[in-house]
Amino acid sequence: RYRTPVTTALPRRTPRDRAAALTQRRILAVVERLLEAGGEDAVSIREVCVRARVTPPTIYHHFGSKDALVDCVIDRCFAGFDRSMTAHRMPDDPVEALRAGFDRYVAYGLKHPSHYRLIFRRRRERPTAAGAASYERLRAAVARIAEAGRLRTSVDEGAFAFWSTAHG
């Protein structure tokens, strides 16, 4: 009886897939530059289309809406931020780990000031998925301090206090 061979090869990307990925990267790069230059007010679908050399239906096809497009850029910035936070092993002591996290946080902001501004100076009420996940990692770090019996407030109040301290 014939058996289909098992393969671990990834499906081949077609030229159309590669072109779509290139278009998405070009659109995201334009949006990132617009956000850096003038914040969310500087981002309009019309301006993105002109600079990225695409039509509005292309943007809506790939991203769905202007808000989703901006969120995608913010989430990509958060991904870089999160990689920098986990690049090296943290100390075992939870207080020292939080301190090391703040040192990495400051180092990231100094090395990537435009990304820092994009991810931490938004005026929107709702964080992106990556932003919420990043805050949850801070909350988990504070919870480890509480578990060690070294926190004098609730985990939520402690996490908010640490976040507020870092952001002025």
Residue pairs with C-beta under 8 A, 6 or more apart in sequence:
13 21
20 62
23 52
23 54
23 58
23 62
24 62
26 52
26 53
26 54
27 48
27 52
27 54
27 58
27 59
27 62
27 63
27 69
28 69
28 72
28 73
28 76
29 52
30 48
30 51
30 52
31 43
31 48
31 69
31 70
31 72
31 73
32 73
32 76
32 77
32 118
33 51
34 42
34 43
34 47
34 48
34 51
35 42
35 43
35 70
35 73
35 118
36 114
36 117
36 118
39 123
40 70
40 122
40 123
40 124
43 66
43 69
43 70
44 66
45 56
45 59
45 66
46 56
48 54
48 59
48 69
49 55
49 56
49 58
49 59
59 69
63 69
63 72
71 128
71 129
73 118
74 118
74 119
74 122
74 128
74 130
74 131
75 128
75 129
75 130
75 131
77 112
77 115
77 118
77 119
78 119
78 128
78 130
78 131
78 133
78 134
79 130
80 112
80 115
81 108
81 112
81 115
81 119
81 134
82 130
82 133
82 134
82 137
84 104
84 107
84 108
84 111
85 101
85 104
85 105
85 108
85 137
87 104
88 104
90 97
90 100
90 101
91 97
91 100
94 141
94 144
94 145
94 147
94 148
94 150
95 145
95 148
95 150
97 141
97 144
98 141
98 142
98 145
98 162
101 138
101 141
102 162
102 166
105 166
108 115
108 116
109 116
119 131
120 167
127 135
135 159
135 163
138 159
138 162
138 163
139 155
139 156
139 159
142 151
142 155
142 158
142 159
142 162
143 155
145 151
145 158
146 155
146 158
151 158
153 161
